[in-house]
Amino acid sequence: MRSLVVDASAAIAWLVDSQSSARSTDFAETLPTYRLIAPDVFAWEMANLLRRFAVAKVLDLEEGSAMLSALNITHSSARPARQVYELAPLARDVGLSLYDAAYLALAVEADAELVSRDTALLTAARAHAIPCHDLN
């Protein structure tokens, strides 16, 4: 089974209609063919997005959490502080936030594909020969 790094912009598109597109809806049908993985920062990003959409009354927090859990995304272990700092040059060199660099690094480390709606992340991943799925 192929591994697929899922970033928060992709996952939220599967949970919130206003963030969805025809591409994200169609791609969701292929998810069972992948082993979904994400870096540890994914949990922080998703919890914040779920909170934000709950505050806006777009999504019930508990329902959103349950839908996210149903995706069965495996979170990688937290990187030791030294390894987090070591991501900074990569992030700088490819023009990404440190958070997005964590998705890129995981895709490289796991020899995985990447799914996202983040143009900068997709561009950097393609420059590293990572197979990408653009949900925009």
C-alpha positions in Angstrom: 0.0 0.0 0.0 1.4 3.4 -1.0 1.9 6.0 1.7 0.3 9.4 1.3 1.3 12.5 3.4 -1.9 14.5 4.1 -1.5 18.1 5.0 -4.1 20.1 6.9 -5.4 22.0 3.9 -6.3 18.7 2.2 -7.9 17.1 5.3 -10.1 20.1 6.1 -11.3 20.0 2.5 -12.8 16.5 3.3 -14.5 17.8 6.4 -15.8 21.3 5.6 -17.9 21.8 2.5 -16.8 25.4 2.0 -13.2 24.2 1.8 -14.0 21.4 -0.7 -13.7 21.3 -4.4 -14.6 18.8 -7.1 -11.0 17.6 -7.0 -11.0 17.0 -3.2 -14.3 15.2 -3.4 -13.1 13.0 -6.2 -9.8 12.3 -4.6 -11.4 11.3 -1.3 -12.8 8.2 -3.1 -9.2 7.0 -3.6 -8.2 7.3 0.1 -8.7 3.6 0.9 -5.9 2.8 -1.5 -3.4 4.7 0.6 -1.8 4.5 4.0 -2.5 8.1 5.3 0.3 9.7 7.3 1.1 13.1 8.7 3.8 14.8 10.7 3.1 15.6 14.4 2.3 19.3 13.5 -0.8 18.0 11.7 -2.6 17.4 15.0 -2.0 21.0 16.1 -3.1 22.5 12.7 -6.2 20.3 12.5 -7.3 21.0 16.1 -7.0 24.7 15.4 -8.9 24.5 12.1 -11.7 22.4 13.8 -11.8 25.0 16.6 -12.0 27.9 14.1 -14.8 26.3 12.1 -16.7 25.4 15.2 -16.4 29.0 16.5 -17.8 30.2 13.1 -20.6 27.6 13.5 -19.7 25.9 10.3 -18.8 22.6 11.9 -19.6 20.9 15.2 -16.3 20.4 17.0 -17.1 16.8 18.1 -18.5 15.8 14.7 -15.5 17.3 13.0 -13.2 15.4 15.3 -15.0 12.2 14.6 -14.9 12.7 10.8 -11.1 13.4 11.1 -10.6 10.3 13.2 -12.5 8.2 10.6 -9.8 9.1 8.1 -7.3 7.0 10.0 -4.4 9.2 9.5 -1.3 8.0 11.3 0.7 10.8 13.0 4.5 10.5 13.0 6.3 10.8 16.3 7.3 14.3 17.4 10.7 15.2 16.1 13.3 15.9 18.8 14.1 19.6 19.2 17.4 19.3 17.3 15.6 17.8 14.3 13.1 20.6 14.3 15.8 23.2 14.2 17.5 21.2 11.4 14.3 21.7 9.3 14.8 25.5 9.3 17.4 25.6 6.5 15.2 23.4 4.3 12.2 25.6 5.0 14.3 28.7 4.2 15.7 27.2 1.0 12.4 26.1 -0.5 10.4 29.1 0.8 8.1 27.2 3.2 7.0 27.7 6.8 8.6 25.3 9.2 5.3 23.5 9.5 5.0 22.9 5.8 8.7 21.8 5.7 7.6 19.0 8.2 5.2 17.7 5.6 7.8 17.8 2.9 10.4 16.1 5.1 8.0 13.3 6.0 7.2 12.7 2.3 10.9 12.4 1.6 11.6 10.2 4.6 8.6 7.9 4.0 9.1 7.8 0.2 5.5 8.9 0.1 3.2 10.9 -2.2 1.7 14.2 -0.9 -1.8 15.6 -1.1 -2.4 19.3 -0.4 -4.1 22.5 -1.5 -1.0 24.6 -0.6 0.6 25.8 -3.8 4.0 26.6 -2.2 4.2 23.1 -0.5 3.1 21.4 -3.8 5.8 23.4 -5.7 8.5 22.5 -3.3 7.4 18.8 -3.2 7.5 18.6 -7.0 11.0 20.2 -7.0 12.0 17.2 -4.8 10.4 14.7 -7.2 7.6 13.8 -4.8 4.4 12.7 -6.5 1.8 15.2 -5.7 -2.0 15.5 -5.7 -3.3 19.1 -5.9 -6.8 19.4 -4.5 -7.3 23.0 -5.7 
